[in-house]
Amino acid sequence: MTLVLTENPTVKSIGASGQISLGKEFAGRQVLVDSPAKGVWIIRTAAIIPDNEAWLHEEKTLNSLKKAIAWAAKNPAKSSNPDDLPATKNSGVKRKARSA
């Protein structure tokens, strides 16, 4: 890890409760806090991905999603009537007759 220092460091005070304010532009954000040495903290903004959504970020899934989005962009939705669709033997879908 390369440590990059800014030209104008900011002095902050740690409050009695152990908190430090980073500014309103970071309000509500999640951060990773690393401590590579005693008294040294590296704070980075981060996007935390829940375990049950991690599969969405796998390469195979991302590629499939990109293809699906590209297809959807080229094939806009059209109006249709489900009753006009042919029923298939194994569809498992039972359609009710429409009442006028």
Biopython code that builds the backbone (N, CA, C, O; Angstrom):
import numpy as np
from Bio.PDB.StructureBuilder import StructureBuilder

atoms = [
    (1, "MET", "N", (0.845, -1.173, 0.000)),
    (1, "MET", "CA", (0.000, 0.000, 0.000)),
    (1, "MET", "C", (0.893, 1.239, 0.000)),
    (1, "MET", "O", (1.836, 1.332, 0.785)),
    (2, "THR", "N", (0.593, 2.177, -0.873)),
    (2, "THR", "CA", (1.345, 3.414, -0.956)),
    (2, "THR", "C", (0.594, 4.493, -0.188)),
    (2, "THR", "O", (-0.606, 4.683, -0.386)),
    (3, "LEU", "N", (1.288, 5.183, 0.672)),
    (3, "LEU", "CA", (0.686, 6.255, 1.450)),
    (3, "LEU", "C", (0.921, 7.569, 0.726)),
    (3, "LEU", "O", (2.066, 7.964, 0.505)),
    (4, "VAL", "N", (-0.155, 8.244, 0.356)),
    (4, "VAL", "CA", (-0.061, 9.521, -0.338)),
    (4, "VAL", "C", (-0.541, 10.605, 0.619)),
    (4, "VAL", "O", (-1.680, 10.566, 1.085)),
    (5, "LEU", "N", (0.315, 11.560, 0.907)),
    (5, "LEU", "CA", (-0.042, 12.654, 1.811)),
    (5, "LEU", "C", (-0.485, 13.860, 1.001)),
    (5, "LEU", "O", (0.051, 14.139, -0.071)),
    (6, "THR", "N", (-1.474, 14.571, 1.532)),
    (6, "THR", "CA", (-1.919, 15.789, 0.855)),
    (6, "THR", "C", (-1.005, 16.935, 1.227)),
    (6, "THR", "O", (-0.262, 16.863, 2.207)),
    (7, "GLU", "N", (-1.064, 17.983, 0.444)),
    (7, "GLU", "CA", (-0.236, 19.160, 0.720)),
    (7, "GLU", "C", (-0.758, 19.963, 1.898)),
    (7, "GLU", "O", (0.012, 20.629, 2.590)),
    (8, "ASN", "N", (-2.064, 19.903, 2.130)),
    (8, "ASN", "CA", (-2.689, 20.690, 3.195)),
    (8, "ASN", "C", (-3.423, 19.786, 4.170)),
    (8, "ASN", "O", (-4.646, 19.672, 4.093)),
    (9, "PRO", "N", (-2.706, 19.139, 5.091)),
    (9, "PRO", "CA", (-3.411, 18.284, 6.053)),
    (9, "PRO", "C", (-4.314, 19.125, 6.947)),
    (9, "PRO", "O", (-4.050, 20.301, 7.197)),
    (10, "THR", "N", (-5.385, 18.495, 7.422)),
    (10, "THR", "CA", (-6.342, 19.157, 8.296)),
    (10, "THR", "C", (-6.176, 18.617, 9.706)),
    (10, "THR", "O", (-6.028, 17.410, 9.899)),
    (11, "VAL", "N", (-6.200, 19.503, 10.685)),
    (11, "VAL", "CA", (-6.099, 19.092, 12.087)),
    (11, "VAL", "C", (-7.511, 18.888, 12.619)),
    (11, "VAL", "O", (-8.359, 19.775, 12.515)),
    (12, "LYS", "N", (-7.753, 17.721, 13.183)),
    (12, "LYS", "CA", (-9.047, 17.389, 13.784)),
    (12, "LYS", "C", (-8.809, 16.974, 15.226)),
    (12, "LYS", "O", (-7.724, 16.508, 15.573)),
    (13, "SER", "N", (-9.817, 17.141, 16.059)),
    (13, "SER", "CA", (-9.732, 16.702, 17.447)),
    (13, "SER", "C", (-10.675, 15.535, 17.662)),
    (13, "SER", "O", (-11.799, 15.531, 17.159)),
    (14, "ILE", "N", (-10.217, 14.552, 18.405)),
    (14, "ILE", "CA", (-11.058, 13.410, 18.744)),
    (14, "ILE", "C", (-11.822, 13.782, 20.002)),
    (14, "ILE", "O", (-11.229, 14.139, 21.020)),
    (15, "GLY", "N", (-13.155, 13.694, 19.924)),
    (15, "GLY", "CA", (-14.014, 14.072, 21.036)),
    (15, "GLY", "C", (-13.933, 13.083, 22.195)),
    (15, "GLY", "O", (-13.314, 12.025, 22.084)),
    (16, "ALA", "N", (-14.560, 13.442, 23.298)),
    (16, "ALA", "CA", (-14.544, 12.621, 24.511)),
    (16, "ALA", "C", (-15.137, 11.230, 24.276)),
    (16, "ALA", "O", (-14.785, 10.278, 24.971)),
    (17, "SER", "N", (-16.046, 11.113, 23.285)),
    (17, "SER", "CA", (-16.667, 9.821, 22.996)),
    (17, "SER", "C", (-15.845, 9.004, 21.994)),
    (17, "SER", "O", (-16.253, 7.909, 21.607)),
    (18, "GLY", "N", (-14.697, 9.531, 21.576)),
    (18, "GLY", "CA", (-13.835, 8.810, 20.640)),
    (18, "GLY", "C", (-14.188, 9.039, 19.188)),
    (18, "GLY", "O", (-13.716, 8.305, 18.320)),
    (19, "GLN", "N", (-15.002, 10.031, 18.903)),
    (19, "GLN", "CA", (-15.422, 10.291, 17.521)),
    (19, "GLN", "C", (-14.648, 11.438, 16.913)),
    (19, "GLN", "O", (-14.145, 12.324, 17.605)),
    (20, "ILE", "N", (-14.568, 11.389, 15.583)),
    (20, "ILE", "CA", (-13.937, 12.461, 14.812)),
    (20, "ILE", "C", (-14.864, 12.786, 13.650)),
    (20, "ILE", "O", (-15.435, 11.880, 13.043)),
    (21, "SER", "N", (-15.020, 14.054, 13.336)),
    (21, "SER", "CA", (-15.883, 14.467, 12.240)),
    (21, "SER", "C", (-15.040, 14.670, 10.988)),
    (21, "SER", "O", (-14.026, 15.367, 11.013)),
    (22, "LEU", "N", (-15.471, 14.054, 9.900)),
    (22, "LEU", "CA", (-14.746, 14.197, 8.637)),
    (22, "LEU", "C", (-15.379, 15.244, 7.730)),
    (22, "LEU", "O", (-14.808, 15.588, 6.695)),
    (23, "GLY", "N", (-16.534, 15.749, 8.098)),
    (23, "GLY", "CA", (-17.201, 16.765, 7.294)),
    (23, "GLY", "C", (-18.515, 16.260, 6.742)),
    (23, "GLY", "O", (-18.723, 15.055, 6.596)),
    (24, "LYS", "N", (-19.403, 17.198, 6.436)),
    (24, "LYS", "CA", (-20.744, 16.845, 5.979)),
    (24, "LYS", "C", (-20.747, 16.128, 4.642)),
    (24, "LYS", "O", (-21.683, 15.380, 4.360)),
    (25, "GLU", "N", (-19.735, 16.327, 3.808)),
    (25, "GLU", "CA", (-19.735, 15.657, 2.501)),
    (25, "GLU", "C", (-19.623, 14.136, 2.631)),
    (25, "GLU", "O", (-19.900, 13.409, 1.677)),
    (26, "PHE", "N", (-19.219, 13.656, 3.808)),
    (26, "PHE", "CA", (-19.104, 12.218, 4.039)),
    (26, "PHE", "C", (-20.226, 11.676, 4.922)),
    (26, "PHE", "O", (-20.210, 10.500, 5.285)),
    (27, "ALA", "N", (-21.183, 12.506, 5.267)),
    (27, "ALA", "CA", (-22.279, 12.086, 6.149)),
    (27, "ALA", "C", (-23.016, 10.896, 5.559)),
    (27, "ALA", "O", (-23.397, 10.909, 4.388)),
    (28, "GLY", "N", (-23.214, 9.876, 6.367)),
    (28, "GLY", "CA", (-23.946, 8.698, 5.954)),
    (28, "GLY", "C", (-23.138, 7.683, 5.164)),
    (28, "GLY", "O", (-23.638, 6.596, 4.874)),
    (29, "ARG", "N", (-21.905, 8.007, 4.808)),
    (29, "ARG", "CA", (-21.068, 7.083, 4.029)),
    (29, "ARG", "C", (-20.453, 6.040, 4.949)),
    (29, "ARG", "O", (-20.262, 6.287, 6.139)),
    (30, "GLN", "N", (-20.148, 4.885, 4.397)),
    (30, "GLN", "CA", (-19.410, 3.871, 5.134)),
    (30, "GLN", "C", (-17.943, 3.992, 4.748)),
    (30, "GLN", "O", (-17.611, 4.329, 3.612)),
    (31, "VAL", "N", (-17.077, 3.713, 5.707)),
    (31, "VAL", "CA", (-15.640, 3.837, 5.462)),
    (31, "VAL", "C", (-14.903, 2.618, 5.986)),
    (31, "VAL", "O", (-15.375, 1.920, 6.884)),
    (32, "LEU", "N", (-13.742, 2.380, 5.410)),
    (32, "LEU", "CA", (-12.815, 1.382, 5.918)),
    (32, "LEU", "C", (-11.731, 2.142, 6.666)),
    (32, "LEU", "O", (-11.211, 3.141, 6.167)),
    (33, "VAL", "N", (-11.392, 1.677, 7.849)),
    (33, "VAL", "CA", (-10.344, 2.319, 8.638)),
    (33, "VAL", "C", (-9.222, 1.305, 8.828)),
    (33, "VAL", "O", (-9.406, 0.268, 9.465)),
    (34, "ASP", "N", (-8.068, 1.618, 8.271)),
    (34, "ASP", "CA", (-6.876, 0.779, 8.427)),
    (34, "ASP", "C", (-5.926, 1.465, 9.391)),
    (34, "ASP", "O", (-5.855, 2.694, 9.432)),
    (35, "SER", "N", (-5.201, 0.681, 10.163)),
    (35, "SER", "CA", (-4.195, 1.228, 11.066)),
    (35, "SER", "C", (-2.884, 0.479, 10.831)),
    (35, "SER", "O", (-2.584, -0.486, 11.534)),
    (36, "PRO", "N", (-2.097, 0.924, 9.835)),
    (36, "PRO", "CA", (-0.864, 0.217, 9.506)),
    (36, "PRO", "C", (0.232, 0.361, 10.568)),
    (36, "PRO", "O", (1.176, -0.428, 10.598)),
    (37, "ALA", "N", (0.106, 1.359, 11.427)),
    (37, "ALA", "CA", (1.077, 1.557, 12.509)),
    (37, "ALA", "C", (0.375, 2.292, 13.644)),
    (37, "ALA", "O", (-0.666, 2.916, 13.440)),
    (38, "LYS", "N", (0.945, 2.214, 14.827)),
    (38, "LYS", "CA", (0.347, 2.881, 15.978)),
    (38, "LYS", "C", (0.251, 4.389, 15.705)),
    (38, "LYS", "O", (1.233, 5.039, 15.347)),
    (39, "GLY", "N", (-0.971, 4.924, 15.887)),
    (39, "GLY", "CA", (-1.184, 6.355, 15.686)),
    (39, "GLY", "C", (-1.373, 6.758, 14.231)),
    (39, "GLY", "O", (-1.484, 7.947, 13.933)),
    (40, "VAL", "N", (-1.411, 5.789, 13.318)),
    (40, "VAL", "CA", (-1.608, 6.074, 11.890)),
    (40, "VAL", "C", (-2.918, 5.433, 11.459)),
    (40, "VAL", "O", (-3.123, 4.236, 11.657)),
    (41, "TRP", "N", (-3.796, 6.220, 10.875)),
    (41, "TRP", "CA", (-5.057, 5.711, 10.386)),
    (41, "TRP", "C", (-5.214, 6.094, 8.930)),
    (41, "TRP", "O", (-4.918, 7.222, 8.534)),
    (42, "ILE", "N", (-5.671, 5.168, 8.156)),
    (42, "ILE", "CA", (-6.008, 5.436, 6.763)),
    (42, "ILE", "C", (-7.497, 5.176, 6.631)),
    (42, "ILE", "O", (-7.970, 4.062, 6.858)),
    (43, "ILE", "N", (-8.227, 6.213, 6.263)),
    (43, "ILE", "CA", (-9.680, 6.129, 6.172)),
    (43, "ILE", "C", (-10.064, 6.255, 4.699)),
    (43, "ILE", "O", (-9.722, 7.230, 4.031)),
    (44, "ARG", "N", (-10.792, 5.230, 4.207)),
    (44, "ARG", "CA", (-11.212, 5.228, 2.803)),
    (44, "ARG", "C", (-12.705, 4.996, 2.726)),
    (44, "ARG", "O", (-13.243, 4.135, 3.421)),
    (45, "THR", "N", (-13.382, 5.770, 1.873)),
    (45, "THR", "CA", (-14.801, 5.514, 1.659)),
    (45, "THR", "C", (-14.940, 4.166, 0.963)),
    (45, "THR", "O", (-14.072, 3.755, 0.194)),
    (46, "ALA", "N", (-16.047, 3.489, 1.246)),
    (46, "ALA", "CA", (-16.233, 2.143, 0.702)),
    (46, "ALA", "C", (-17.712, 1.878, 0.455)),
    (46, "ALA", "O", (-18.585, 2.463, 1.095)),
    (47, "ALA", "N", (-17.967, 0.985, -0.486)),
    (47, "ALA", "CA", (-19.314, 0.470, -0.710)),
    (47, "ALA", "C", (-19.323, -0.947, -0.154)),
    (47, "ALA", "O", (-18.577, -1.806, -0.624)),
    (48, "ILE", "N", (-20.149, -1.190, 0.824)),
    (48, "ILE", "CA", (-20.221, -2.495, 1.455)),
    (48, "ILE", "C", (-21.302, -3.315, 0.736)),
    (48, "ILE", "O", (-22.423, -2.840, 0.549)),
    (49, "ILE", "N", (-20.966, -4.527, 0.341)),
    (49, "ILE", "CA", (-21.888, -5.394, -0.386)),
    (49, "ILE", "C", (-22.366, -6.501, 0.559)),
    (49, "ILE", "O", (-21.554, -7.270, 1.074)),
    (50, "PRO", "N", (-23.671, -6.584, 0.785)),
    (50, "PRO", "CA", (-24.187, -7.665, 1.639)),
    (50, "PRO", "C", (-23.846, -9.034, 1.046)),
    (50, "PRO", "O", (-23.793, -9.187, -0.174)),
    (51, "ASP", "N", (-23.617, -10.022, 1.904)),
    (51, "ASP", "CA", (-23.260, -11.368, 1.455)),
    (51, "ASP", "C", (-24.260, -11.925, 0.443)),
    (51, "ASP", "O", (-23.867, -12.552, -0.540)),
    (52, "ASN", "N", (-25.555, -11.696, 0.683)),
    (52, "ASN", "CA", (-26.555, -12.281, -0.208)),
    (52, "ASN", "C", (-26.671, -11.554, -1.545)),
    (52, "ASN", "O", (-27.450, -11.971, -2.402)),
    (53, "GLU", "N", (-25.905, -10.468, -1.739)),
    (53, "GLU", "CA", (-25.886, -9.761, -3.020)),
    (53, "GLU", "C", (-24.525, -9.860, -3.712)),
    (53, "GLU", "O", (-24.349, -9.314, -4.801)),
    (54, "ALA", "N", (-23.573, -10.542, -3.100)),
    (54, "ALA", "CA", (-22.223, -10.633, -3.655)),
    (54, "ALA", "C", (-22.204, -11.306, -5.025)),
    (54, "ALA", "O", (-21.371, -10.962, -5.864)),
    (55, "TRP", "N", (-23.110, -12.264, -5.269)),
    (55, "TRP", "CA", (-23.158, -12.966, -6.556)),
    (55, "TRP", "C", (-23.392, -12.007, -7.708)),
    (55, "TRP", "O", (-22.982, -12.284, -8.835)),
    (56, "LEU", "N", (-24.047, -10.874, -7.442)),
    (56, "LEU", "CA", (-24.292, -9.891, -8.498)),
    (56, "LEU", "C", (-23.008, -9.243, -8.997)),
    (56, "LEU", "O", (-22.982, -8.676, -10.089)),
    (57, "HIS", "N", (-21.956, -9.324, -8.214)),
    (57, "HIS", "CA", (-20.695, -8.671, -8.562)),
    (57, "HIS", "C", (-19.663, -9.647, -9.115)),
    (57, "HIS", "O", (-18.530, -9.261, -9.401)),
    (58, "GLU", "N", (-20.051, -10.909, -9.267)),
    (58, "GLU", "CA", (-19.147, -11.889, -9.862)),
    (58, "GLU", "C", (-19.074, -11.639, -11.368)),
    (58, "GLU", "O", (-20.049, -11.199, -11.978)),
    (59, "GLU", "N", (-17.912, -11.922, -11.964)),
    (59, "GLU", "CA", (-17.684, -11.607, -13.383)),
    (59, "GLU", "C", (-18.729, -12.233, -14.307)),
    (59, "GLU", "O", (-19.221, -11.574, -15.223)),
    (60, "LYS", "N", (-19.071, -13.505, -14.070)),
    (60, "LYS", "CA", (-20.046, -14.190, -14.919)),
    (60, "LYS", "C", (-21.401, -13.485, -14.870)),
    (60, "LYS", "O", (-22.045, -13.279, -15.899)),
    (61, "THR", "N", (-21.819, -13.122, -13.665)),
    (61, "THR", "CA", (-23.113, -12.454, -13.501)),
    (61, "THR", "C", (-23.081, -11.063, -14.111)),
    (61, "THR", "O", (-24.032, -10.655, -14.778)),
    (62, "LEU", "N", (-21.993, -10.331, -13.886)),
    (62, "LEU", "CA", (-21.880, -8.985, -14.461)),
    (62, "LEU", "C", (-21.961, -9.032, -15.981)),
    (62, "LEU", "O", (-22.616, -8.188, -16.593)),
    (63, "ASN", "N", (-21.302, -10.007, -16.593)),
    (63, "ASN", "CA", (-21.355, -10.139, -18.052)),
    (63, "ASN", "C", (-22.776, -10.431, -18.525)),
    (63, "ASN", "O", (-23.232, -9.857, -19.513)),
    (64, "SER", "N", (-23.475, -11.320, -17.823)),
    (64, "SER", "CA", (-24.860, -11.631, -18.181)),
    (64, "SER", "C", (-25.753, -10.399, -18.049)),
    (64, "SER", "O", (-26.603, -10.144, -18.902)),
    (65, "LEU", "N", (-25.553, -9.646, -16.983)),
    (65, "LEU", "CA", (-26.352, -8.431, -16.783)),
    (65, "LEU", "C", (-26.078, -7.391, -17.866)),
    (65, "LEU", "O", (-27.000, -6.733, -18.347)),
    (66, "LYS", "N", (-24.807, -7.245, -18.250)),
    (66, "LYS", "CA", (-24.461, -6.296, -19.315)),
    (66, "LYS", "C", (-25.141, -6.687, -20.625)),
    (66, "LYS", "O", (-25.664, -5.830, -21.337)),
    (67, "LYS", "N", (-25.133, -7.985, -20.943)),
    (67, "LYS", "CA", (-25.792, -8.464, -22.161)),
    (67, "LYS", "C", (-27.291, -8.206, -22.097)),
    (67, "LYS", "O", (-27.895, -7.770, -23.077)),
    (68, "ALA", "N", (-27.888, -8.475, -20.944)),
    (68, "ALA", "CA", (-29.332, -8.276, -20.788)),
    (68, "ALA", "C", (-29.702, -6.801, -20.919)),
    (68, "ALA", "O", (-30.715, -6.464, -21.530)),
    (69, "ILE", "N", (-28.895, -5.939, -20.354)),
    (69, "ILE", "CA", (-29.167, -4.498, -20.432)),
    (69, "ILE", "C", (-29.020, -4.011, -21.873)),
    (69, "ILE", "O", (-29.819, -3.197, -22.337)),
    (70, "ALA", "N", (-27.999, -4.505, -22.584)),
    (70, "ALA", "CA", (-27.812, -4.141, -23.991)),
    (70, "ALA", "C", (-28.996, -4.620, -24.826)),
    (70, "ALA", "O", (-29.481, -3.889, -25.689)),
    (71, "TRP", "N", (-29.472, -5.860, -24.573)),
    (71, "TRP", "CA", (-30.629, -6.392, -25.296)),
    (71, "TRP", "C", (-31.862, -5.532, -25.030)),
    (71, "TRP", "O", (-32.604, -5.194, -25.953)),
    (72, "ALA", "N", (-32.074, -5.182, -23.762)),
    (72, "ALA", "CA", (-33.253, -4.391, -23.392)),
    (72, "ALA", "C", (-33.210, -3.000, -24.043)),
    (72, "ALA", "O", (-34.251, -2.451, -24.401)),
    (73, "ALA", "N", (-32.010, -2.436, -24.193)),
    (73, "ALA", "CA", (-31.874, -1.126, -24.825)),
    (73, "ALA", "C", (-32.258, -1.197, -26.309)),
    (73, "ALA", "O", (-32.806, -0.240, -26.856)),
    (74, "LYS", "N", (-31.968, -2.334, -26.959)),
    (74, "LYS", "CA", (-32.279, -2.501, -28.380)),
    (74, "LYS", "C", (-33.693, -3.018, -28.612)),
    (74, "LYS", "O", (-34.198, -2.945, -29.732)),
    (75, "ASN", "N", (-34.329, -3.531, -27.592)),
    (75, "ASN", "CA", (-35.666, -4.122, -27.715)),
    (75, "ASN", "C", (-36.600, -3.514, -26.678)),
    (75, "ASN", "O", (-36.866, -4.135, -25.649)),
    (76, "PRO", "N", (-37.099, -2.313, -26.931)),
    (76, "PRO", "CA", (-37.961, -1.660, -25.937)),
    (76, "PRO", "C", (-39.243, -2.449, -25.698)),
    (76, "PRO", "O", (-39.704, -3.191, -26.565)),
    (77, "ALA", "N", (-39.801, -2.279, -24.525)),
    (77, "ALA", "CA", (-41.035, -2.975, -24.141)),
    (77, "ALA", "C", (-42.174, -2.560, -25.057)),
    (77, "ALA", "O", (-42.253, -1.412, -25.495)),
    (78, "LYS", "N", (-43.062, -3.519, -25.340)),
    (78, "LYS", "CA", (-44.235, -3.253, -26.172)),
    (78, "LYS", "C", (-45.482, -3.636, -25.389)),
    (78, "LYS", "O", (-45.435, -4.481, -24.495)),
    (79, "SER", "N", (-46.563, -3.021, -25.726)),
    (79, "SER", "CA", (-47.848, -3.341, -25.125)),
    (79, "SER", "C", (-48.286, -4.722, -25.595)),
    (79, "SER", "O", (-48.130, -5.052, -26.770)),
    (80, "SER", "N", (-48.825, -5.522, -24.703)),
    (80, "SER", "CA", (-49.319, -6.840, -25.090)),
    (80, "SER", "C", (-50.471, -7.253, -24.185)),
    (80, "SER", "O", (-50.683, -6.681, -23.116)),
    (81, "ASN", "N", (-51.212, -8.266, -24.643)),
    (81, "ASN", "CA", (-52.326, -8.793, -23.887)),
    (81, "ASN", "C", (-51.988, -10.242, -23.548)),
    (81, "ASN", "O", (-51.843, -11.057, -24.460)),
    (82, "PRO", "N", (-51.858, -10.589, -22.276)),
    (82, "PRO", "CA", (-51.506, -11.962, -21.897)),
    (82, "PRO", "C", (-52.480, -13.008, -22.444)),
    (82, "PRO", "O", (-52.095, -14.153, -22.678)),
    (83, "ASP", "N", (-53.729, -12.619, -22.644)),
    (83, "ASP", "CA", (-54.713, -13.566, -23.162)),
    (83, "ASP", "C", (-54.436, -13.930, -24.619)),
    (83, "ASP", "O", (-54.915, -14.958, -25.098)),
    (84, "ASP", "N", (-53.673, -13.105, -25.325)),
    (84, "ASP", "CA", (-53.345, -13.379, -26.721)),
    (84, "ASP", "C", (-52.143, -14.314, -26.847)),
    (84, "ASP", "O", (-51.841, -14.783, -27.945)),
    (85, "LEU", "N", (-51.462, -14.587, -25.755)),
    (85, "LEU", "CA", (-50.295, -15.461, -25.807)),
    (85, "LEU", "C", (-50.739, -16.914, -25.893)),
    (85, "LEU", "O", (-51.712, -17.307, -25.249)),
    (86, "PRO", "N", (-50.033, -17.709, -26.683)),
    (86, "PRO", "CA", (-50.420, -19.121, -26.769)),
    (86, "PRO", "C", (-50.134, -19.835, -25.453)),
    (86, "PRO", "O", (-49.079, -19.643, -24.848)),
    (87, "ALA", "N", (-51.074, -20.651, -25.021)),
    (87, "ALA", "CA", (-50.876, -21.436, -23.798)),
    (87, "ALA", "C", (-50.000, -22.626, -24.142)),
    (87, "ALA", "O", (-50.184, -23.258, -25.183)),
    (88, "THR", "N", (-49.055, -22.931, -23.278)),
    (88, "THR", "CA", (-48.210, -24.108, -23.492)),
    (88, "THR", "C", (-48.601, -25.171, -22.492)),
    (88, "THR", "O", (-49.107, -24.866, -21.412)),
    (89, "LYS", "N", (-48.371, -26.394, -22.848)),
    (89, "LYS", "CA", (-48.791, -27.519, -22.020)),
    (89, "LYS", "C", (-48.130, -27.499, -20.646)),
    (89, "LYS", "O", (-48.775, -27.824, -19.648)),
    (90, "ASN", "N", (-46.863, -27.125, -20.581)),
    (90, "ASN", "CA", (-46.104, -27.184, -19.326)),
    (90, "ASN", "C", (-45.887, -25.825, -18.682)),
    (90, "ASN", "O", (-45.028, -25.688, -17.811)),
    (91, "SER", "N", (-46.645, -24.823, -19.090)),
    (91, "SER", "CA", (-46.388, -23.483, -18.554)),
    (91, "SER", "C", (-46.778, -23.366, -17.088)),
    (91, "SER", "O", (-46.207, -22.561, -16.352)),
    (92, "GLY", "N", (-47.756, -24.172, -16.661)),
    (92, "GLY", "CA", (-48.189, -24.104, -15.268)),
    (92, "GLY", "C", (-49.009, -22.856, -14.980)),
    (92, "GLY", "O", (-49.399, -22.622, -13.836)),
    (93, "VAL", "N", (-49.274, -22.053, -16.003)),
    (93, "VAL", "CA", (-50.021, -20.823, -15.815)),
    (93, "VAL", "C", (-51.446, -21.033, -16.289)),
    (93, "VAL", "O", (-51.676, -21.438, -17.428)),
    (94, "LYS", "N", (-52.391, -20.760, -15.424)),
    (94, "LYS", "CA", (-53.783, -20.861, -15.789)),
    (94, "LYS", "C", (-54.333, -19.449, -15.911)),
    (94, "LYS", "O", (-54.242, -18.647, -14.981)),
    (95, "ARG", "N", (-54.903, -19.162, -17.069)),
    (95, "ARG", "CA", (-55.435, -17.824, -17.303)),
    (95, "ARG", "C", (-56.949, -17.855, -17.140)),
    (95, "ARG", "O", (-57.624, -18.777, -17.599)),
    (96, "LYS", "N", (-57.452, -16.850, -16.490)),
    (96, "LYS", "CA", (-58.900, -16.723, -16.333)),
    (96, "LYS", "C", (-59.457, -16.019, -17.572)),
    (96, "LYS", "O", (-58.805, -15.168, -18.177)),
    (97, "ALA", "N", (-60.653, -16.393, -17.917)),
    (97, "ALA", "CA", (-61.319, -15.707, -19.028)),
    (97, "ALA", "C", (-61.651, -14.298, -18.591)),
    (97, "ALA", "O", (-62.060, -14.067, -17.453)),
    (98, "ARG", "N", (-61.474, -13.368, -19.494)),
    (98, "ARG", "CA", (-61.793, -11.971, -19.179)),
    (98, "ARG", "C", (-63.303, -11.769, -19.224)),
    (98, "ARG", "O", (-64.002, -12.311, -20.080)),
    (99, "SER", "N", (-63.775, -10.980, -18.282)),
    (99, "SER", "CA", (-65.197, -10.619, -18.308)),
    (99, "SER", "C", (-65.306, -9.232, -18.885)),
    (99, "SER", "O", (-64.501, -8.354, -18.574)),
    (100, "ALA", "N", (-66.301, -9.033, -19.726)),
    (100, "ALA", "CA", (-66.455, -7.767, -20.420)),
    (100, "ALA", "C", (-67.124, -6.733, -19.579)),
    (100, "ALA", "O", (-67.326, -5.606, -20.030)),
]
sb = StructureBuilder()
sb.init_structure("model")
sb.init_model(0)
sb.init_chain("A")
sb.init_seg("    ")
for serial, (resi, resn, name, xyz) in enumerate(atoms, 1):
    if name == "N":
        sb.init_residue(resn, " ", resi, " ")
    sb.init_atom(name, np.array(xyz, "f"), 0.0, 1.0, " ", f" {name:<3s}", serial, name[0])
structure = sb.get_structure()
